């Protein structure tokens, strides 16, 4: 009796798992509380029913339920992961195990099936796999002791080895025997002292040939500073190695031929020209290989940062699924997901800034006034132990740039200066006009009208070996965990995309000076009138029919739900052509259009231009996470809402546009 009670208590507690038993013909004989929770049917509805109904219609049509039972009866067990159906018709990705049941006489007597919902985990895994598949090199993850635990498909495909043949220390077996000792020694040293790992080695491909790779790995630490795992990449640099060898041979041959001379000058010139052509090709191949190595470093950094963010999101999502979760914990996990998504969006914005692909909103503003307005924030950032000076040569100094990006650039440079000084010293900001940008990083001087913003600190300066790399993404002179290495690359991208540049140098009296050069203008400062500022309506108080144009089904459903939750009615069009057809039939009842920019066929900007030509008064809001059209040409005068957007941001822009339309 106690055993039966214990079994009942176990079944009642396993609410995240559906536990079902079936007779030999597949009819259900038991239905656990977890099955009720996961699938929706009550026990009395399912006892005696055929278990086929929890499978999708397409799986039932091809006989999947019968195949699963046959495999379990033959092998004793059958594992599967596939879509299943709940009572309300919704689908979920279920991971199941069916086992053969034996009666008291030891003979086959039916089946037992255990299943759980892995829908969210599968979505996370798909995003992770897509990210790693896009990396142009090997990706590996090792535990804190340096034993490999995960490798990407490219690593396995190239070496012709499985996970088991690469994990642990087995990956060293694929390294050329002449490189194996130094590879192992450097890896062991990094594990001991926690320093970044970097080595050039040769891996054996599955066809027996070797190629050269540059491998790097960085430690991932917990809050106490202990290394929990290592994340690394290996980039193919074989072309670079071959190019170096060819370049050395050509150089030796060229020097020998110049020394030796020749009787036929014309023939010698022709031969030298051919060799110079070969040398230029070799140098081009070398530059290409170096670019690919830089891409490998960038993607490794992105993979590291995004994996950290995905860890928080995935862990919080799993914890939210726990039954009887306290409300304060639920709020904490929801806040963690929201905050981490904001950090991911900020990281994306930094990468776009570095690549000069961010959609800027340039206006005319006074750089002096902008810095003056920031002074309370700058003083709070610097702290009481840093003295601050502001020197203006000839105000006003009008800029044509994005003011929010300008503020971010100034704040990034001030934070770097504060950290370089250890929180104590002297910082000064000087603003003036100049008619030339001096030579910066091998780029010749440029003449024109510019505003120069110089930020000086009294710190130790920048090591000479770091000056050439200071603006590279993920490069930082700070300690582990003290910087992302993206702040200066973001400032550099903003200046270049704005038509200016940024220089850095060490001062003779000590410290470093960063100088932003941005184009000036003779126009007047632009301002926003009070009539243009409209307060957002309260959530759920919107009125009107919004036409949503989004080719991504999941994003389209989310946008539709969001618009309806804000109180509006919504229509969803999967592309621009379908949106134009809907407008042709219902233009009089549609109050605004909310469209993605990047879509197959006709883009959102092309759609907006068509709509503006036919329906001039129709409010249009465009949205995108990134578009080369936005980066190069701007939004063509249409309202832009940057992805990822919030409910508050969407409500604000819809409310303002619809209010302006009503007032007009």
N, C-alpha and C positions, 0 to 999 in steps of 0.2 A: 504493500500500500504506500509506504514511504517512497519507494522508487517511482511509482506512478505519479505521486504528488510532485516529486522533484522534476520529472519529465514535463509535467504540465506547467510548472513554474518557469522552466527553461524556455518552453515554447512561447509562453505569454510574455517573457522578457525580450525575446528576439524580434522586436518590432521592425527592425531594419531589414530582416530577411524573410522572404516568403518560403515556408516549408510545407510541401504538398506531397501527399502519397496518392498513388493510382493503382488500380488493379491491372491485371495482365492486358486488358483491352484499352487502357488509357482513361478509364472513368475514375473520377476523384473519390477517394475514400476518407481523406482528412484534409483540413484546411486551417492553417495556423492563424493566430492573430496578426502575425507579420504579413501573411498573404492578404488578409482583409485590408491592412494598412497600405500595402503596396499596390494591389490590384483593384480594390474598391468593392468587390463582391463580398457579401456576408457568407458565413459558413453554411447556413441553411440553403442559400441559393446555389452553392457549388457542389455539395455532397451528392454524388450520383451523376453529376454533369460530366460531359466530355471535356478534357483539358485542352482540346484543340482551340477553343475560343480565346485563350490568352495569347495565341499566335496571330500574326498579321494575316490578312486575306491572301497576300501573295505567297507567304510561306505555307499556308494551308493548301494552296492550289498545287504546289510542287511537292507536297508530301513531307515537309520538314518534321512535323510532330511524329509521324510514324518512323521516319529515319532515325530520329533521336532515340526512340524507344528500342528500335532494333539494335542500334549501336550499344546502348546500355546493356541490353540483354546478352549480347555477344561478348563484349569486353568487360562488363561489370560496371562501367561508368561511361558517361558521355558529357564532355565539356562543350559549352557553346556561349557565344556572345552575339546577340542579335536584337532587333527591335521586337518589343512585345506590346500588347494592347490592354488598357485598363477598361473597366466597366463603362466609363464615360466616353470611350473612344479615343482618348489621348494615348500617345505612344511614349515609351521610354526604352532606353538601351539597357537591357538586362544581361547580367553575367550569371549563368546558371550551371549547375552540376546535377545530372540525373544519375542515380545509382540503382542497381538491381537489388530488390528486396527478397530475402529468403524466409520461408516459413519455418515453423518449429521443427519440421521434418528435414530441413536443409534444402528443400526444393524451391525453385523460382516461384514467387508469389505476388509479384507486382513491382512498382517502382517508387522511389523517393526522389523528390526534386527540391533543391535549395537554390534560391535566386535572390539577387539584390540589384538595386538601381544604380547604374554607373553612367547616367546620362551626362552629368556635369563633369565627371572625371574624364569621360571620352572627349568632350569638347576641349577641355584643357590640354589633353594629350595631343589632340589634332593641332591646336595652335602651337604647342611646343615642337611637334614634329615638322610643321611647316617652317618654323623659324630656323631649326637646325638644318633642314634641307636646303635653305637658301644660303647657308654659309659655304663659300667656295674653298673648303679645305676640311681637314679632319677635326672633329670635335670630340673631346673626351672629358669624363668626370672621374675623379679619384676620391677615395675616402681620405680622412685626415692623415693616415699613415702612408699615403701614396699608392695604394692599390687601386687599379682601374675598376670602376663599377659600371660605367656606361660608355658606349662609343656610338657615333652616328653611322648612318648607312654608307656614306662615302668611304669611311675608314675601313669598314668591313668589306666593301666591294673591292677596293684597291688591293688589299692584302689577301683577299680570298679566305679570310678567317671569320669564324663565328664569334658571338659575344664571349662564349666560354674560352675560345682560343686567344682572345685579346685581354680579357679581364684579369685582375690580379697583377702579376708581373709577367704574364705570358706575352704581352705586347713586345717585350725586348727581344723575343725570338725572331720577330720580323725585321729587326734592325741589322744592318750590315755588321758583320763580326768585327771589322776594324773600328767601327763607331760605338760598339756596344758598351765598352768599358767606360769611356768618358761620358756617354749618355747616362749610364747607371750611376756613376759617381756624382754627377751634377744634380741628378734627380734626388739622390740620397741627401746631398748637402742642403738642397732647398727644403726638404722635409724636416731636416734637423733645425735649421735656423729660421724657417718661414719666409725666406727671401723669394722673389719671383724667379721662376725657372725659365731658362732660355738656352737652347742648344741647336746647332745645325747637324743633321744626321741624314743617313740614307735608309729608306724603307724598301724592302723587297716586295715587288708586286706579285700578283698571283701567277704571272707568266714567267717569273724568275728574274726579271730585270729590276735594277735599282734606280730610284729617283731621289734627288736631294730635297729635304724639307727643313723649314725653320719652325721649331716647336717652342711654344711659350705656354706657361701656366701661372695662374694667380691663386693665392689662397683665399678661401671664404671663411670668415671668423664669426664666432658668436659674440654675444654682448660682453663676455669676459675676456675676449681676445684670443680664445682658443681656436685653432684651425679645425673646422668641421669637414671641409672638403676642398678639393682643388678643381678648378675649371680651366681647360686649356684648348689650344688650337694648334694644328700643324699645317703650314701653308707650303704648297709645292713651289720651290725656288730652283728647280732643276734647270729651267731655261736661263735663270740668272747665273748659275754656276757654269753652264756651258758658254754663256756669253762672255763671262770673265776670262775663261780659258782661251776662247777664240780671240778676245781682245789682246791678251798678253802675247799670244803667238803672232798676231798681226803687227803689234808694236815692235817685237824683236825683229821680225822680218823687214819691217820698214826701216828701222835703224841700221840694220845690216846693209840693206840696199843703198841707203844714202851714203854710208861710209865707203862702200865698195866703189860706187860710181858706175858709170856705164858709157860706152862709146856712142851709143845711139840715144841722143837726148830726147828725141820725139817719142821713141819707144819707152824710155824710162818714165816720161811724164804720163803717157797713157797707162802704163802699169801701175804707177803710183796713184793715179786717179781711181783705178779699179779697186785698189786696196783701201783707199780712203772711203770709197762707197761701201765696201764690206765693213769697214770699221764703224761707219755711221750706223749701218744696220745692226751691228753688234751692240753699239751703245744704246740704240733705240730698244733693242731687246732687253738690255740691262735695266733701262728706265722703266720699261713695262713690268719687269719682274719686281722692281722695287715698289711700284705702285700697287701691285697685287699683294705684296707683303704688308703695305700700309692698310689695304682693304682687310686683310686678315686680322690685323691688330684691332681695327675699328669694329669688325663683326664680333671678334672675341669679347671686346668690351661691352658691346650691345647685348650679346647673349648672356654675359655675366649679370649685368644690371637687370635685364628683363626676367631672367630666371629668379632673381631675388624677389622681384615684384610679383611674379606668378606664384611663388611659394606662399607669400602672404595671402594673396587672393584665394588660392586653392585651399589653403589651410582654414581660412575663415569661412569659406563656403561649406566645407565639410563639417566644421563645428556648428554651423547654423542648422544642420540637419539633425542634430541630436534632439531627442524628445525631451519635453519638460525643461527646456532651456530657460534659465532665469532671464527676466526682461533686461536687466542691466548688462548681462553678458551678450545678449542678442544685439543690443545697441552698440556695444563695444566692437563686435565682429562686423556689423554693418558699417560703422565708422572706419574700421580698418580697410575694408574693401573700397569705400569711397575715397579715403585719403590715398591709398595705393594707386588707384586709377588716376587721381590727380597727379601723382608723382610720375606715372607712366606718360601722361600727356605732357608734363613739363620736360621729360627726357626727350620725347619726340620733337618738341619745339626747339630744344637745344640742338638736336641733330640737324633739323631743317635750317636753323640759323647758321650752323657751321657750313652746311652744303650750299648756302645762299639760295635756298628754295622756299623760305618762309614768305607767306603773302603779307607784304608790308602795307601800311596805310600812311604814306607820307603826307604831312601838312607843314605849313610854315609856322615856326615857333621860335621864341628867343631862348637860346641855350643858357644865357645868364639867368633869366627868370626861372627856367626849368631847374637849374642847380640850386638857386635860392629856395625854391619850393621844397626841394628835397633835404635841405640842411637839417631840419629836426630829425629825420630818419637817419641821415648820415652820422650825426652826432651820437645818436643812440647806438648805432652800429659800431662806431669807433670806440666808445667807452670813455670814461673820465681820464684815463692815463695817456690819451693821445691828443695832442694839441692840433688845432685845425686852422688853416688859413685859406682865404678865397681871394684871388687876385684877378681883377677884370681890367683888360687893357683899353677897350673902347666899346662900351655897350651902346645899343643892343647888338647882339650877334645872332642874326636870323639864320636858321637852318631849314632845309627842306628834307625832312626825314620823318621816321615813325617815332613820335614822342615816347610811347611806352617802351619801345626797344632801346631808345636813348637812355631812359631812366634805368632800365635793367643793366645796360652796359656800364654806366657810372657806378651803380651799386656793386656789380661784380668786381670792378677794379678796386673800389674802396675796401671791400671785404678781403681781397687778395693782399692789399697793402697792409691792412690791420694784422692779418695772419703772419705776413713776412716780418713785421716789427714785433711780434710776440705780444701784441696788445698794448705796447708802450712805445711812444716816439712822437714824431711830427709828420703830419700829412698836409699837403697843400694842393689846391686845384686852381689852375690858371687858365683863363679863356681869352683868346685874341684872334685876330684875323690874319691870314697869310695868303700870299699869291702863289705858293709853290708847296708841293709835297716832296720832301727830300727822297733820295734813294732809300728804298726799304726792301730788304730781302731780295737783292739782285734786280729789283724793278727800278728802272730809271726814274729821274725826277719828273713830276707833272706840274704844269702851270695851270692857273685858274684862280677862282675865288673860293676860299675855304675858311672854315672856322676850326681853329686848333684848340683842343681841350687837353691839357696836360695834367696828369696826376702823379705827384712825386711823394715818395716815402723816405724815411730815414733808416730803413732796414739794412740787412747785410748785402742787398743786391742779388742779382741772379747769376748763378754759376755760368761761366763762359760756355761750357759745353751744353747748356740748356737753352741758350738764347735762340738757337736755330729751330728748336722743337717746341717752344713755349706755347704756340698756338695750335699744336696738333691735338686732335681729339683724344681724350683719355690719358694724355700726358700730364703728369703733375709732379711737382717737387715736394708735395706734402706727404706726410706719413700715411700708412694704410688706414682707411676709414675716415680720413680727414678732408677728402675732396674727391669729386667725381672726375676731374680732368676735362670738364666740358665748359666751364665758365669762360675762359679766355677764347676758346674756339668759337663760342657763341658771339662774343664781342667782335672777333675778327670777321665772322660771316656777316654780321649786321653792317659793319663799316664798308666792306667790299660791295655788298648788295646795294648799299645806299649811294654808291659812287665815290666812296672815299677810301681810307686805309687806316691802319694803326701801326705805330712804331714803338719799339721798346729799346731801352738802353740803360746801362749802369752809369750813375753819376760819379764824377771824380771825387766829390765830397762824401760819397757813400749813399747807398740806397738805389732804387730803380725809378725810372720815369717812363710812364706809358702815355703816348700822345695820340689822340683820336683826331683824324682829319676828315671833316664832313663838309659837303658842298653848301655854300651860303646862297642867299637869294636877296633880291631887292624888293620882293613883295612884302605886303603888310601881314602882320600876324593874323591868322584865321581864328575866329572865335565861334562858339556855338550859342545861338540865341535861346532864350528861355522857351520859345515856341517849339523848338526842335526837341526839347527834353520832355518826354511823356512818362509818367509813372506807370509801372506795370500793374495790370489788374491782379486782384487776389486770385490764388489758385482756385480753379474750378468756376471762375466767373466769366470766361471768354465766351464770345458769341460769334457765330459765323461758320461757314463751311470752308475747310482748308483742303486743297488738293495736294497730296503728298506724292512726290515723284522720286522713287528709290528703286534701283535694280537689285539690291541685296535684300533677299526676302526677310531675313531675320531683323535687319536694321529697319526695313519698312514696317514690319509688324510693331517693333518697339516705338517708332515715331508715331504710328497711328494711335497706339494705346496712350502715348504721352499727350498727344494733341487732344484726344477725347477726355483724358483725366483733367486737362486744363479747362474743360467746359465747352470746347468746340466740337463740331461735327467734322468727320474726316472721310476723304476718298483716297484710295491708294492706287497709283499707276506704276507699273513695273518698268516703264521707260518713257522717253520723251514723246515718241510717236503715239503711244497710248494716251498720254496726257493731252496731246493736241486733239485727239478724237473726243475725249471727255469734254474738253473745252468747247468743241464744236457743237456738242449736244446740250451742255449745261452751263455755258459761260455766264448766263444771267444769275445763276444761283451760287456760283463760287465766289468767295470773298477774298481769298489769297492763295498763293502757290508757294509751297515749301519744297525745293528740289535739290537733290544731290548734283554735284558738278561732274564728277567722273563717272560716266555711264557709257556702255557700248553704243555705237551708232552716233546719235546726236547728243552732244554734251549738254549739261545744265545751262551753261552760258548761252549756247546756241538756241536752246529752248526759250530762255528768258528774252533773248532778242526778238524771236518770232512773236512771243506773246506781247512784248512791249509795242511791236509794230501793229498788231491787230487789236489789242485791248490796252490802250495807253494808261488807263487808270487802275489796272490790276496790280495790287501789291505783290511783290516777288521777293522771296528770301532764298538765297543760295547757301549751301553748306558743303564743306569738304574738309577732310583731314589734311590733304596735300594735293595740289594740282600744279603742274608746270605752267599752265595757262595763268593761274593766279600769280605765281611767282614772277612770271615775265611780264604780264600785261595788266595785272590787277583784276578787280571784280567788274570792270566795265560799268561802274556806277550803280550796280545792284547791291542790296543789303546782303552782307556776308555774315554767317554764323559759323564759327570755326568748330570742327569736331575735335575732341568729344564735347558736345554741348550739354548743358544742364536744362532741367525743366524751367528754372527761373530765367535763364538766358533766352530760351525759346519764347516763353510767355512775354518777356519784356519787348522783344522785337515785333512779335505778332500784334501785341496790344498797341504799340506805338504806330505801326503802319496802318492798322485798321482804324485807329482814331484819326490819323491824318486823312485817310480816305473819306471818313464820315464828315470831318470838318470841311474838307474840300468840296 
